[in-house]
């Protein structure tokens, strides 16, 4: 049977505060792409868009933020991507809804993409598509672009008051997008008083940051943090972090701009600006200084709740926080298919990786917590995100009045002889989009896809993930750490990580990951893999 599509006659037209938008209807869902929610000059705070006459087309995705090095396609089987044209004027969002009816008052899921604060986009991964959640689960989905890297997080504040919040410009874009949702989402069928912000990796970090921005208070009502609490990833080794002023001065030096004329940096064309930022970053690294693109505390942002306190607002917001089994697993010593190893070979690999003493202890704890699961995957067990995730959950559970839920995604995929859940592997299931990703088409995938998306949708509706037909998910408390283990068979566990985290900290080799610009003088294909 043909699926209904229309974009001209009977196309959905929605009135926003700034003017009318025409989307398109496909298979029971109204799609609105490339909605401009704000405008901004370089290093400046975003402003609402200028109202328009007539009807604007919303049938094409908007520009994404430029990245500092072009992505190098890789891992497309594991994580299919979309690459898209870019502009620093990237304040665009997309909406999926099955009912453009102000009376519908459907829960709103507001998605923030990963890629640290440096890369990615609202459509970067194929599984970011909001169609299935809108059609099958009755929610309104919003995905959003915003300024990244030097465009969104270069600290120019030492050069004058006009740059007071340049280091948080990317987060200010997201606040402006949430204001747009508050003002307009009712006409798309959404409930402006029931907005769930969720994101993975850098997007999960943005969720935690928004909880600490006073201007964002009241703009969202639930929080979901997916692999977004980074605890033990070594970006710069022994380097100290360069200050914003040091970075800006190096950029201006590369462009022959005097230090007393920072305003000239605002008008440098994007390609030259990116070239200068990369040159500055390389020069600073030679001086033993790293460059990190991220929000920094100031009058706008109160700071990381793990370094300070949760805001009073964040304490009242129901929250889900979780991570996946292997995240950024290092290449291990295993030769051949992991799922074909004998029990003796598995044990030998684990002891060879962690040492006899560490291997013995880790094997014992692993077998206790993950009975029946191939022991060789203990080599891939995450030590970068999990400790911070657990500490975040413990702190919030102890201090917050609203419930806090923890999950751990532990699925083993039939990929290259067996691969434990990697960074991003949970996203298709939460988006109800496992159908779109060929690698997800493994035994029982529809059941897991339905369960994981249902947990998120139930949470968005009520602040409680539980529902009919689902394993009951219990919240963490100050006295009890409970984890929903998401796998082909979901289960609840208590103190799942209590012993494994210290063992990994003691025996697992340290992992280093570099988000910076590609640094090569050869003529080979270059770029960074977009694994987010």
Order of alpha helices (4+ residues) and beta strands (2+ residues): beta-beta-beta-beta-beta-beta-beta-beta-alpha-beta-alpha-alpha-beta-alpha-beta-beta-alpha-alpha-beta-alpha-beta-alpha-alpha-alpha-beta-beta-beta-alpha-alpha-beta-beta-alpha
